[in-house]
Amino acid sequence: MFDLITGRGDDCTGVSRREILRIGGLTALGLSLQDALRLQATAAAGTGGKDVNCILLWLMGGPPQHETFDPKPDAPAEVRGEYRAIPSKTGYLMSDRLPRLAAMSDRFSLIRTVTHRDNNHDTARVWMQSGYPFNVSMKYPSYGSVIAKEKGGSHGLPPYALLSGQNPTAEGSGYLGTVYNPLSVTGDPSRADFSVRDVTLPAAVTKAQFERRQRMLAALDRFQRSTEARAAVATSLDQFQEKAVGLVTSPAAKKAFALDEEPPKIRAAYGKHRFGQGCLLARRLVEAGVRFVTVGMDGWDTHQDNFLRCNQLLPQVDEAYSALLQDLSDRGMLSSTLVLCFGEFGRTPSINEGAGRDHWSSTFCATLGGGPVKLGQVVGTSDKIGAVPAERPVKAADLAATIYHALGVDYKKEYQTPAGRPMPIVYEGEPVKELL
């Protein structure tokens, strides 16, 4: 994962321009973003696809399908659990802990039979955020990194942002290189003192000091050009560093992160919690020009006290997810914003001795709405206890192909790895035609 403060990435390539920036004392001000901004030069090339952006609501740990979008009211008590099933607006059953989403099920579609073969958190996370099964010898790019490469950013903002819950292997750029890693925002947007260091000068640094450091770095660069012209470390300051400087001082970037500019009614609709305000921030970032935003929500690894924890988590999801869909629709943005919601896997059909559910990747749920996706659809049916697909299994790679297709990216396209090996964007997947 590219660290916006230290400038370090996953791979160790020796002395780099980021090291020179560290010498200049500027990486603490976000200037290590210069490489992350370099990709914006690809925006004009593009793929010719639809101009659709994406928000991924990532439920880390594996949300239980029985307590969300695939309740089993006729199953034995040790399977159906403590919640009731209620009818959604489009007729299918959902958990009674998601009443707002049930009332607006015509704003998204549901896949009930997503399936893969990995019950380990970290490696399953790779599968569900890239479409590829984990491979120890190859790091695959996440959806956001592919979109960053294909579409670039706009209005001076990075194309890919990650709001909490970072995982270097799953959410990173893999073999594409650190330039396509996300802007990582780790603060809590529900806090009154929320700020993003990489778009705000530290309080101890004045504008004059910042400008002096820029001049010092320029002088260092001139010295390098005159003494080490043939060395890779002497890479000159260029337009991408200038963009990084611009991001630090840009009113537009500051405005995108300024949640306090939102009307109190809108902020309240999303919920005064980290996930809710993260969803609101995601909408603001997409509106400002970010192409792909992942909003992480932890806490779903419910091996114990599944229902007690879901009592805390599900109201936040119901509140924030429904508010996001409504807000995007009200602003005329839903048709140009694909909204996804899923985790790395589901939970076991049977409740264990600790009143929890364990890891289960054989069948689980994912929702998709907005963009070109057909809304109000249900794809797939699980068996009577929600253990395996009974009809229409959808592989993780199929979901990946669907996402790329919806975002206007050729899912059959191939990249080159650093070793020169051709690598398809999607691993043996085809789009879910019922949704497109």
C-alpha positions as a Markdown table, in Angstrom:
| # | Residue | x | y | z |
|---|---|---|---|---|
| 1 | Met | 0.0 | 0.0 | 0.0 |
| 2 | Phe | 1.3 | 3.4 | -0.9 |
| 3 | Asp | 1.7 | 5.5 | 2.3 |
| 4 | Leu | 0.9 | 9.1 | 1.6 |
| 5 | Ile | 2.9 | 10.3 | 4.6 |
| 6 | Thr | 6.1 | 8.3 | 4.2 |
| 7 | Gly | 5.9 | 7.8 | 0.5 |
| 8 | Arg | 6.7 | 4.1 | 0.8 |
| 9 | Gly | 5.1 | 1.4 | -1.2 |
| 10 | Asp | 4.9 | -2.4 | -1.0 |
| 11 | Asp | 8.0 | -3.0 | -3.0 |
| 12 | Cys | 11.6 | -1.9 | -2.1 |
| 13 | Thr | 13.3 | -0.4 | -5.2 |
| 14 | Gly | 16.2 | 1.4 | -3.5 |
| 15 | Val | 16.7 | 5.1 | -3.6 |
| 16 | Ser | 13.8 | 6.9 | -5.3 |
| 17 | Arg | 12.5 | 10.3 | -5.9 |
| 18 | Arg | 10.4 | 9.8 | -2.8 |
| 19 | Glu | 13.6 | 9.6 | -0.8 |
| 20 | Ile | 14.8 | 12.9 | -2.3 |
| 21 | Leu | 11.5 | 14.4 | -1.3 |
| 22 | Arg | 12.0 | 13.2 | 2.2 |
| 23 | Ile | 15.4 | 14.9 | 2.2 |
| 24 | Gly | 13.6 | 18.1 | 1.1 |
| 25 | Gly | 11.3 | 17.8 | 4.0 |
| 26 | Leu | 8.2 | 17.9 | 1.9 |
| 27 | Thr | 6.6 | 14.4 | 2.2 |
| 28 | Ala | 5.0 | 15.3 | 5.5 |
| 29 | Leu | 3.0 | 17.8 | 3.5 |
| 30 | Gly | 1.7 | 15.2 | 1.1 |
| 31 | Leu | 4.1 | 15.7 | -1.7 |
| 32 | Ser | 4.7 | 12.0 | -2.0 |
| 33 | Leu | 1.4 | 12.2 | -3.9 |
| 34 | Gln | 3.3 | 13.2 | -7.0 |
| 35 | Asp | 3.5 | 9.7 | -8.2 |
| 36 | Ala | -0.1 | 9.0 | -7.3 |
| 37 | Leu | -1.1 | 11.9 | -9.5 |
| 38 | Arg | 1.0 | 10.8 | -12.4 |
| 39 | Leu | -1.7 | 8.5 | -13.6 |
| 40 | Gln | -4.0 | 11.4 | -14.3 |
| 41 | Ala | -2.2 | 11.8 | -17.6 |
| 42 | Thr | -4.0 | 8.7 | -18.8 |
| 43 | Ala | -7.4 | 10.2 | -18.4 |
| 44 | Ala | -7.5 | 11.5 | -22.0 |
| 45 | Ala | -6.7 | 8.1 | -23.4 |
| 46 | Gly | -9.3 | 6.2 | -21.4 |
| 47 | Thr | -11.2 | 3.2 | -22.8 |
| 48 | Gly | -14.1 | 5.0 | -24.4 |
| 49 | Gly | -16.4 | 3.4 | -21.9 |
| 50 | Lys | -19.2 | 5.0 | -20.0 |
| 51 | Asp | -18.3 | 7.7 | -17.5 |
| 52 | Val | -19.5 | 5.8 | -14.4 |
| 53 | Asn | -17.8 | 6.1 | -11.0 |
| 54 | Cys | -18.1 | 3.7 | -8.1 |
| 55 | Ile | -18.5 | 3.6 | -4.3 |
| 56 | Leu | -17.8 | 0.2 | -2.7 |
| 57 | Leu | -19.3 | -0.3 | 0.8 |
| 58 | Trp | -16.9 | -2.9 | 2.1 |
| 59 | Leu | -18.2 | -4.9 | 5.1 |
| 60 | Met | -15.0 | -6.3 | 6.6 |
| 61 | Gly | -15.2 | -9.6 | 8.3 |
| 62 | Gly | -18.0 | -11.2 | 6.3 |
| 63 | Pro | -21.6 | -10.1 | 6.9 |
| 64 | Pro | -24.1 | -12.9 | 7.6 |
| 65 | Gln | -26.5 | -13.5 | 4.7 |
| 66 | His | -29.2 | -14.8 | 7.0 |
| 67 | Glu | -29.3 | -11.5 | 9.0 |
| 68 | Thr | -29.2 | -9.3 | 5.9 |
| 69 | Phe | -30.4 | -10.1 | 2.4 |
| 70 | Asp | -31.2 | -13.9 | 2.5 |
| 71 | Pro | -33.2 | -14.7 | 5.6 |
| 72 | Lys | -34.6 | -18.2 | 6.0 |
| 73 | Pro | -37.8 | -17.9 | 8.1 |
| 74 | Asp | -38.9 | -21.5 | 7.5 |
| 75 | Ala | -35.5 | -23.0 | 8.5 |
| 76 | Pro | -34.9 | -24.5 | 12.0 |
| 77 | Ala | -34.2 | -22.1 | 14.8 |
| 78 | Glu | -30.5 | -22.9 | 14.8 |
| 79 | Val | -30.4 | -21.6 | 11.2 |
| 80 | Arg | -32.9 | -18.8 | 11.0 |
| 81 | Gly | -31.7 | -17.0 | 14.1 |
| 82 | Glu | -33.4 | -14.3 | 16.1 |
| 83 | Tyr | -34.6 | -11.9 | 13.4 |
| 84 | Arg | -37.8 | -11.8 | 11.4 |
| 85 | Ala | -38.0 | -11.6 | 7.6 |
| 86 | Ile | -39.9 | -8.7 | 6.1 |
| 87 | Pro | -41.0 | -8.2 | 2.5 |
| 88 | Ser | -39.0 | -5.7 | 0.4 |
| 89 | Lys | -40.6 | -3.2 | -1.9 |
| 90 | Thr | -39.9 | -5.5 | -4.8 |
| 91 | Gly | -41.3 | -8.5 | -3.1 |
| 92 | Tyr | -38.4 | -10.6 | -1.9 |
| 93 | Leu | -37.6 | -11.1 | 1.8 |
| 94 | Met | -35.0 | -9.2 | 3.8 |
| 95 | Ser | -34.0 | -9.0 | 7.4 |
| 96 | Asp | -36.2 | -6.9 | 9.7 |
| 97 | Arg | -33.1 | -5.0 | 10.8 |
| 98 | Leu | -32.9 | -3.4 | 7.3 |
| 99 | Pro | -36.3 | -1.7 | 7.0 |
| 100 | Arg | -35.1 | 1.4 | 5.1 |
| 101 | Leu | -33.3 | -0.7 | 2.5 |
| 102 | Ala | -36.2 | -3.0 | 2.2 |
| 103 | Ala | -38.4 | 0.0 | 1.4 |
| 104 | Met | -36.1 | 1.1 | -1.4 |
| 105 | Ser | -35.1 | -2.3 | -2.9 |
| 106 | Asp | -36.0 | -0.8 | -6.3 |
| 107 | Arg | -32.8 | 1.3 | -6.0 |
| 108 | Phe | -30.4 | -1.7 | -6.1 |
| 109 | Ser | -30.2 | -5.3 | -7.2 |
| 110 | Leu | -29.2 | -8.4 | -5.2 |
| 111 | Ile | -27.1 | -11.4 | -5.9 |
| 112 | Arg | -27.7 | -14.2 | -3.4 |
| 113 | Thr | -25.3 | -16.8 | -4.7 |
| 114 | Val | -21.9 | -15.2 | -4.8 |
| 115 | Thr | -19.4 | -18.0 | -4.3 |
| 116 | His | -15.7 | -18.8 | -4.0 |
| 117 | Arg | -13.5 | -21.3 | -2.2 |
| 118 | Asp | -11.6 | -19.3 | 0.4 |
| 119 | Asn | -12.6 | -19.0 | 4.0 |
| 120 | Asn | -9.5 | -16.9 | 5.1 |
| 121 | His | -10.1 | -13.2 | 5.7 |
| 122 | Asp | -7.1 | -11.7 | 4.0 |
| 123 | Thr | -6.9 | -14.0 | 1.0 |
| 124 | Ala | -10.7 | -14.0 | 0.4 |
| 125 | Arg | -10.5 | -10.2 | 0.5 |
| 126 | Val | -8.1 | -10.3 | -2.4 |
| 127 | Trp | -10.6 | -12.5 | -4.4 |
| 128 | Met | -13.5 | -10.2 | -3.7 |
| 129 | Gln | -11.7 | -7.0 | -4.5 |
| 130 | Ser | -9.8 | -8.1 | -7.6 |
| 131 | Gly | -11.7 | -11.1 | -9.0 |
| 132 | Tyr | -8.5 | -13.2 | -8.6 |
| 133 | Pro | -7.8 | -16.0 | -6.1 |
| 134 | Phe | -4.9 | -15.1 | -3.8 |
| 135 | Asn | -1.5 | -16.1 | -5.2 |
| 136 | Val | 1.6 | -15.8 | -3.0 |
| 137 | Ser | 3.8 | -15.0 | -6.1 |
| 138 | Met | 1.6 | -12.4 | -7.7 |
| 139 | Lys | -0.2 | -9.3 | -6.3 |
| 140 | Tyr | -3.3 | -8.5 | -8.3 |
| 141 | Pro | -4.6 | -4.9 | -8.6 |
| 142 | Ser | -7.9 | -4.1 | -6.8 |
| 143 | Tyr | -10.9 | -2.7 | -8.7 |
| 144 | Gly | -10.0 | 0.8 | -7.6 |
| 145 | Ser | -6.5 | 0.5 | -8.9 |
| 146 | Val | -7.7 | -0.8 | -12.3 |
| 147 | Ile | -10.2 | 2.1 | -12.6 |
| 148 | Ala | -7.4 | 4.5 | -11.6 |
| 149 | Lys | -5.2 | 3.2 | -14.5 |
| 150 | Glu | -8.1 | 3.1 | -17.0 |
| 151 | Lys | -9.8 | 6.4 | -16.3 |
| 152 | Gly | -7.4 | 8.6 | -14.2 |
| 153 | Gly | -8.8 | 11.3 | -12.0 |
| 154 | Ser | -10.3 | 14.7 | -12.7 |
| 155 | His | -10.4 | 18.2 | -11.2 |
| 156 | Gly | -7.0 | 17.7 | -9.6 |
| 157 | Leu | -8.0 | 14.8 | -7.3 |
| 158 | Pro | -6.6 | 11.3 | -7.2 |
| 159 | Pro | -8.8 | 8.8 | -8.9 |
| 160 | Tyr | -9.0 | 6.2 | -6.1 |
| 161 | Ala | -9.7 | 6.8 | -2.4 |
| 162 | Leu | -9.8 | 4.4 | 0.5 |
| 163 | Leu | -11.7 | 5.5 | 3.6 |
| 164 | Ser | -10.5 | 3.3 | 6.5 |
| 165 | Gly | -10.0 | -0.5 | 6.6 |
| 166 | Gln | -6.9 | -0.6 | 4.4 |
| 167 | Asn | -5.3 | -3.9 | 3.4 |
| 168 | Pro | -2.1 | -3.6 | 1.3 |
| 169 | Thr | -2.7 | -6.8 | -0.6 |
| 170 | Ala | -6.4 | -6.5 | -1.2 |
| 171 | Glu | -7.0 | -2.8 | -1.8 |
| 172 | Gly | -3.6 | -2.0 | -3.4 |
| 173 | Ser | -2.4 | -1.7 | -7.0 |
| 174 | Gly | -0.5 | -5.0 | -7.1 |
| 175 | Tyr | 1.7 | -5.5 | -10.2 |
| 176 | Leu | 0.5 | -2.2 | -11.7 |
| 177 | Gly | 2.9 | -0.3 | -9.4 |
| 178 | Thr | 2.4 | 2.0 | -6.4 |
| 179 | Val | 1.4 | 4.9 | -8.7 |
| 180 | Tyr | -2.1 | 3.4 | -8.8 |
| 181 | Asn | -2.5 | 2.9 | -5.0 |
| 182 | Pro | -5.3 | 4.8 | -3.3 |
| 183 | Leu | -5.4 | 8.0 | -1.4 |
| 184 | Ser | -5.7 | 6.5 | 2.1 |
| 185 | Val | -7.9 | 8.4 | 4.6 |
| 186 | Thr | -7.6 | 6.9 | 8.0 |
| 187 | Gly | -9.4 | 9.6 | 10.1 |
| 188 | Asp | -12.9 | 9.4 | 11.5 |
| 189 | Pro | -15.1 | 11.7 | 9.4 |
| 190 | Ser | -17.8 | 11.7 | 12.1 |
| 191 | Arg | -15.4 | 13.6 | 14.5 |
| 192 | Ala | -15.5 | 17.4 | 14.7 |
| 193 | Asp | -11.8 | 17.6 | 14.3 |
| 194 | Phe | -11.6 | 15.4 | 11.1 |
| 195 | Ser | -9.1 | 16.5 | 8.6 |
| 196 | Val | -6.9 | 15.0 | 5.9 |
| 197 | Arg | -3.2 | 15.8 | 6.2 |
| 198 | Asp | -2.5 | 15.4 | 2.5 |
| 199 | Val | -4.9 | 18.2 | 1.5 |
| 200 | Thr | -4.2 | 20.5 | 4.5 |
| 201 | Leu | -0.9 | 22.1 | 5.6 |
| 202 | Pro | 0.1 | 21.2 | 9.1 |
| 203 | Ala | -0.7 | 23.9 | 11.7 |
| 204 | Ala | 3.0 | 24.4 | 12.4 |
| 205 | Val | 3.8 | 25.1 | 8.8 |
| 206 | Thr | 3.0 | 28.5 | 7.3 |
| 207 | Lys | 2.4 | 29.2 | 3.7 |
| 208 | Ala | 5.7 | 31.1 | 3.5 |
| 209 | Gln | 7.6 | 28.1 | 5.0 |
| 210 | Phe | 5.9 | 25.8 | 2.5 |
| 211 | Glu | 7.0 | 28.0 | -0.4 |
| 212 | Arg | 10.6 | 28.1 | 0.9 |
| 213 | Arg | 10.6 | 24.3 | 1.0 |
| 214 | Gln | 9.4 | 24.2 | -2.5 |
| 215 | Arg | 12.3 | 26.5 | -3.6 |
| 216 | Met | 14.8 | 24.4 | -1.6 |
| 217 | Leu | 13.6 | 21.3 | -3.4 |
| 218 | Ala | 13.9 | 23.0 | -6.8 |
| 219 | Ala | 17.5 | 24.0 | -6.0 |
| 220 | Leu | 18.2 | 20.4 | -5.0 |
| 221 | Asp | 16.8 | 19.2 | -8.2 |
| 222 | Arg | 18.9 | 21.6 | -10.3 |
| 223 | Phe | 22.0 | 20.3 | -8.4 |
| 224 | Gln | 21.1 | 16.7 | -9.2 |
| 225 | Arg | 20.6 | 17.4 | -12.8 |
| 226 | Ser | 24.0 | 19.0 | -13.1 |
| 227 | Thr | 25.9 | 16.2 | -11.2 |
| 228 | Glu | 23.9 | 13.0 | -11.7 |
| 229 | Ala | 22.2 | 13.6 | -15.0 |
| 230 | Arg | 22.4 | 9.9 | -16.0 |
| 231 | Ala | 21.2 | 8.4 | -12.7 |
| 232 | Ala | 17.6 | 7.4 | -12.1 |
| 233 | Val | 17.7 | 9.1 | -8.7 |
| 234 | Ala | 18.1 | 12.5 | -10.6 |
| 235 | Thr | 14.6 | 12.4 | -12.0 |
| 236 | Ser | 13.6 | 16.0 | -12.2 |
| 237 | Leu | 10.6 | 17.8 | -10.7 |
| 238 | Asp | 7.8 | 17.7 | -13.2 |
| 239 | Gln | 4.1 | 18.4 | -13.7 |
| 240 | Phe | 3.1 | 15.6 | -11.4 |
| 241 | Gln | 4.9 | 17.0 | -8.4 |
| 242 | Glu | 3.4 | 20.4 | -9.2 |
| 243 | Lys | 0.0 | 18.7 | -9.1 |
| 244 | Ala | 0.9 | 17.2 | -5.7 |
| 245 | Val | 1.7 | 20.7 | -4.4 |
| 246 | Gly | -1.5 | 21.9 | -5.9 |
| 247 | Leu | -3.5 | 19.3 | -4.0 |
| 248 | Val | -2.0 | 20.3 | -0.7 |
| 249 | Thr | -3.0 | 24.0 | -1.3 |
| 250 | Ser | -6.0 | 23.4 | -3.6 |
| 251 | Pro | -9.3 | 25.0 | -2.4 |
| 252 | Ala | -11.2 | 22.4 | -4.5 |
| 253 | Ala | -9.5 | 19.5 | -2.7 |
| 254 | Lys | -10.2 | 21.1 | 0.7 |
| 255 | Lys | -13.8 | 21.6 | -0.3 |
| 256 | Ala | -14.3 | 18.0 | -1.2 |
| 257 | Phe | -13.3 | 16.9 | 2.3 |
| 258 | Ala | -15.2 | 19.7 | 4.1 |
| 259 | Leu | -18.1 | 17.7 | 5.5 |
| 260 | Asp | -19.1 | 20.7 | 7.7 |
| 261 | Glu | -20.3 | 22.4 | 4.5 |
| 262 | Glu | -23.1 | 19.8 | 4.2 |
| 263 | Pro | -26.5 | 20.8 | 5.5 |
| 264 | Pro | -27.2 | 19.4 | 9.0 |
| 265 | Lys | -30.2 | 17.5 | 7.7 |
| 266 | Ile | -28.1 | 15.7 | 5.1 |
| 267 | Arg | -25.4 | 14.8 | 7.7 |
| 268 | Ala | -28.0 | 13.5 | 10.1 |
| 269 | Ala | -29.6 | 11.4 | 7.4 |
| 270 | Tyr | -26.4 | 9.4 | 6.9 |
| 271 | Gly | -26.0 | 8.9 | 10.7 |
| 272 | Lys | -23.6 | 10.4 | 13.1 |
| 273 | His | -21.2 | 7.5 | 13.0 |
| 274 | Arg | -18.0 | 6.7 | 11.2 |
| 275 | Phe | -19.6 | 4.6 | 8.5 |
| 276 | Gly | -22.4 | 7.0 | 7.8 |
| 277 | Gln | -20.2 | 10.0 | 7.5 |
| 278 | Gly | -17.8 | 7.9 | 5.4 |
| 279 | Cys | -20.6 | 7.3 | 3.0 |
| 280 | Leu | -21.4 | 11.0 | 2.8 |
| 281 | Leu | -17.7 | 11.8 | 2.3 |
| 282 | Ala | -17.6 | 9.2 | -0.5 |
| 283 | Arg | -20.5 | 11.0 | -2.3 |
| 284 | Arg | -18.6 | 14.3 | -2.0 |
| 285 | Leu | -15.4 | 12.8 | -3.4 |
| 286 | Val | -17.2 | 11.2 | -6.3 |
| 287 | Glu | -19.0 | 14.5 | -6.9 |
| 288 | Ala | -15.6 | 16.3 | -6.9 |
| 289 | Gly | -13.9 | 13.9 | -9.4 |
| 290 | Val | -12.7 | 10.8 | -7.6 |
| 291 | Arg | -13.5 | 7.7 | -9.7 |
| 292 | Phe | -13.5 | 5.0 | -7.1 |
| 293 | Val | -14.1 | 5.2 | -3.3 |
| 294 | Thr | -14.1 | 2.3 | -0.9 |
| 295 | Val | -15.8 | 2.9 | 2.5 |
| 296 | Gly | -14.7 | 0.2 | 5.0 |
| 297 | Met | -16.8 | -0.9 | 8.0 |
| 298 | Asp | -15.2 | -3.3 | 10.4 |
| 299 | Gly | -16.8 | -5.6 | 13.0 |
| 300 | Trp | -18.5 | -8.3 | 10.9 |
| 301 | Asp | -16.4 | -11.3 | 12.0 |
| 302 | Thr | -19.2 | -12.5 | 14.3 |
| 303 | His | -17.9 | -15.9 | 15.6 |
| 304 | Gln | -19.5 | -14.9 | 18.9 |
| 305 | Asp | -22.6 | -12.9 | 19.8 |
| 306 | Asn | -23.6 | -12.6 | 16.2 |
| 307 | Phe | -27.0 | -11.1 | 17.0 |
| 308 | Leu | -25.7 | -8.7 | 19.6 |
| 309 | Arg | -23.1 | -7.3 | 17.2 |
| 310 | Cys | -25.5 | -7.2 | 14.3 |
| 311 | Asn | -27.9 | -5.2 | 16.5 |
| 312 | Gln | -25.2 | -2.5 | 16.5 |
| 313 | Leu | -24.0 | -2.8 | 12.9 |
| 314 | Leu | -27.1 | -3.3 | 10.9 |
| 315 | Pro | -28.9 | -0.1 | 11.8 |
| 316 | Gln | -25.8 | 1.9 | 10.7 |
| 317 | Val | -25.7 | 0.1 | 7.4 |
| 318 | Asp | -29.5 | 0.5 | 6.9 |
| 319 | Glu | -29.2 | 4.2 | 7.7 |
| 320 | Ala | -26.1 | 5.1 | 5.7 |
| 321 | Tyr | -26.6 | 2.9 | 2.7 |
| 322 | Ser | -30.2 | 4.0 | 2.2 |
| 323 | Ala | -29.2 | 7.7 | 2.7 |
| 324 | Leu | -26.5 | 7.3 | 0.1 |
| 325 | Leu | -28.8 | 5.9 | -2.5 |
| 326 | Gln | -31.4 | 8.6 | -1.8 |
| 327 | Asp | -28.8 | 11.4 | -1.9 |
| 328 | Leu | -27.3 | 10.2 | -5.2 |
| 329 | Ser | -30.8 | 9.9 | -6.7 |
| 330 | Asp | -31.8 | 13.3 | -5.5 |
| 331 | Arg | -28.6 | 14.8 | -7.0 |
| 332 | Gly | -29.1 | 13.0 | -10.3 |
| 333 | Met | -25.9 | 11.0 | -9.7 |
| 334 | Leu | -27.2 | 7.5 | -9.2 |
| 335 | Ser | -27.2 | 6.8 | -13.0 |
| 336 | Ser | -23.5 | 7.7 | -13.1 |
| 337 | Thr | -22.4 | 6.1 | -9.8 |
| 338 | Leu | -22.3 | 2.3 | -9.3 |
| 339 | Val | -22.9 | 1.5 | -5.6 |
| 340 | Leu | -21.6 | -1.9 | -4.3 |
| 341 | Cys | -22.0 | -3.5 | -0.9 |
| 342 | Phe | -20.4 | -6.8 | 0.2 |
| 343 | Gly | -17.7 | -8.4 | 2.2 |
| 344 | Glu | -15.1 | -11.2 | 1.7 |
| 345 | Phe | -17.6 | -14.0 | 2.4 |
| 346 | Gly | -20.7 | -14.8 | 4.4 |
| 347 | Arg | -21.4 | -16.8 | 7.6 |
| 348 | Thr | -22.3 | -20.4 | 8.4 |
| 349 | Pro | -25.9 | -21.5 | 8.2 |
| 350 | Ser | -25.8 | -23.0 | 11.7 |
| 351 | Ile | -25.4 | -20.9 | 14.8 |
| 352 | Asn | -22.4 | -22.1 | 16.9 |
| 353 | Glu | -22.2 | -22.6 | 20.6 |
| 354 | Gly | -21.0 | -19.0 | 21.1 |
| 355 | Ala | -24.2 | -17.6 | 19.5 |
| 356 | Gly | -22.1 | -16.7 | 16.5 |
| 357 | Arg | -21.7 | -17.7 | 12.9 |
| 358 | Asp | -18.3 | -18.7 | 11.4 |
| 359 | His | -16.7 | -18.1 | 8.0 |
| 360 | Trp | -18.7 | -19.3 | 4.9 |
| 361 | Ser | -17.7 | -18.7 | 1.3 |
| 362 | Ser | -20.0 | -21.3 | -0.4 |
| 363 | Thr | -22.8 | -18.8 | -0.9 |
| 364 | Phe | -23.3 | -15.2 | 0.3 |
| 365 | Cys | -24.8 | -11.9 | -0.9 |
| 366 | Ala | -23.7 | -8.8 | -2.8 |
| 367 | Thr | -25.8 | -5.8 | -3.8 |
| 368 | Leu | -25.3 | -3.5 | -6.8 |
| 369 | Gly | -27.1 | -0.4 | -7.7 |
| 370 | Gly | -26.8 | 2.7 | -9.9 |
| 371 | Gly | -24.9 | 3.1 | -13.1 |
| 372 | Pro | -26.2 | 0.9 | -15.9 |
| 373 | Val | -27.3 | -1.9 | -13.5 |
| 374 | Lys | -30.9 | -3.0 | -13.8 |
| 375 | Leu | -32.5 | -2.2 | -10.5 |
| 376 | Gly | -34.8 | -4.3 | -8.3 |
| 377 | Gln | -33.5 | -7.6 | -9.6 |
| 378 | Val | -32.6 | -10.8 | -7.6 |
| 379 | Val | -30.0 | -13.1 | -9.1 |
| 380 | Gly | -29.6 | -16.6 | -7.7 |
| 381 | Thr | -31.3 | -18.7 | -5.0 |
| 382 | Ser | -29.6 | -20.4 | -2.2 |
| 383 | Asp | -30.8 | -23.7 | -0.7 |
| 384 | Lys | -33.3 | -24.0 | 2.2 |
| 385 | Ile | -30.7 | -23.2 | 4.9 |
| 386 | Gly | -28.5 | -20.7 | 2.9 |
| 387 | Ala | -25.6 | -23.1 | 2.6 |
| 388 | Val | -25.0 | -23.5 | -1.2 |
| 389 | Pro | -26.4 | -22.0 | -4.4 |
| 390 | Ala | -29.6 | -23.9 | -5.5 |
| 391 | Glu | -29.8 | -21.8 | -8.7 |
| 392 | Arg | -27.5 | -19.5 | -10.6 |
| 393 | Pro | -24.2 | -19.5 | -8.7 |
| 394 | Val | -22.1 | -16.3 | -9.4 |
| 395 | Lys | -18.4 | -16.7 | -9.1 |
| 396 | Ala | -16.3 | -13.9 | -7.6 |
| 397 | Ala | -14.7 | -13.5 | -11.0 |
| 398 | Asp | -18.2 | -13.0 | -12.5 |
| 399 | Leu | -18.9 | -10.3 | -10.1 |
| 400 | Ala | -15.6 | -8.7 | -11.0 |
| 401 | Ala | -16.5 | -8.8 | -14.7 |
| 402 | Thr | -19.9 | -7.3 | -14.0 |
| 403 | Ile | -18.3 | -4.4 | -12.0 |
| 404 | Tyr | -15.8 | -3.6 | -14.8 |
| 405 | His | -18.5 | -3.9 | -17.5 |
| 406 | Ala | -20.7 | -1.5 | -15.6 |
| 407 | Leu | -17.9 | 0.9 | -15.2 |
| 408 | Gly | -17.1 | 0.9 | -18.9 |
| 409 | Val | -13.9 | -1.1 | -18.7 |
| 410 | Asp | -13.1 | -4.0 | -21.1 |
| 411 | Tyr | -13.0 | -6.9 | -18.7 |
| 412 | Lys | -11.2 | -9.0 | -21.3 |
| 413 | Lys | -8.3 | -6.5 | -21.6 |
| 414 | Glu | -4.8 | -7.7 | -20.7 |
| 415 | Tyr | -2.0 | -5.9 | -18.8 |
| 416 | Gln | 1.7 | -6.7 | -18.7 |
| 417 | Thr | 3.2 | -7.7 | -15.4 |
| 418 | Pro | 6.7 | -6.3 | -14.7 |
| 419 | Ala | 8.1 | -9.6 | -15.9 |
| 420 | Gly | 6.3 | -9.1 | -19.3 |
| 421 | Arg | 3.7 | -11.7 | -18.7 |
| 422 | Pro | 0.2 | -10.9 | -20.1 |
| 423 | Met | -2.4 | -10.8 | -17.4 |
| 424 | Pro | -6.2 | -10.5 | -18.0 |
| 425 | Ile | -8.0 | -8.0 | -15.9 |
| 426 | Val | -10.5 | -10.7 | -14.9 |
| 427 | Tyr | -9.8 | -14.3 | -14.0 |
| 428 | Glu | -12.3 | -16.6 | -15.8 |
| 429 | Gly | -15.3 | -14.4 | -15.3 |
| 430 | Glu | -18.2 | -13.2 | -17.3 |
| 431 | Pro | -20.7 | -10.4 | -16.5 |
| 432 | Val | -24.0 | -11.3 | -14.9 |
| 433 | Lys | -26.2 | -10.6 | -17.9 |
| 434 | Glu | -29.4 | -10.4 | -15.8 |
| 435 | Leu | -28.1 | -7.1 | -14.3 |
| 436 | Leu | -26.8 | -5.3 | -17.4 |
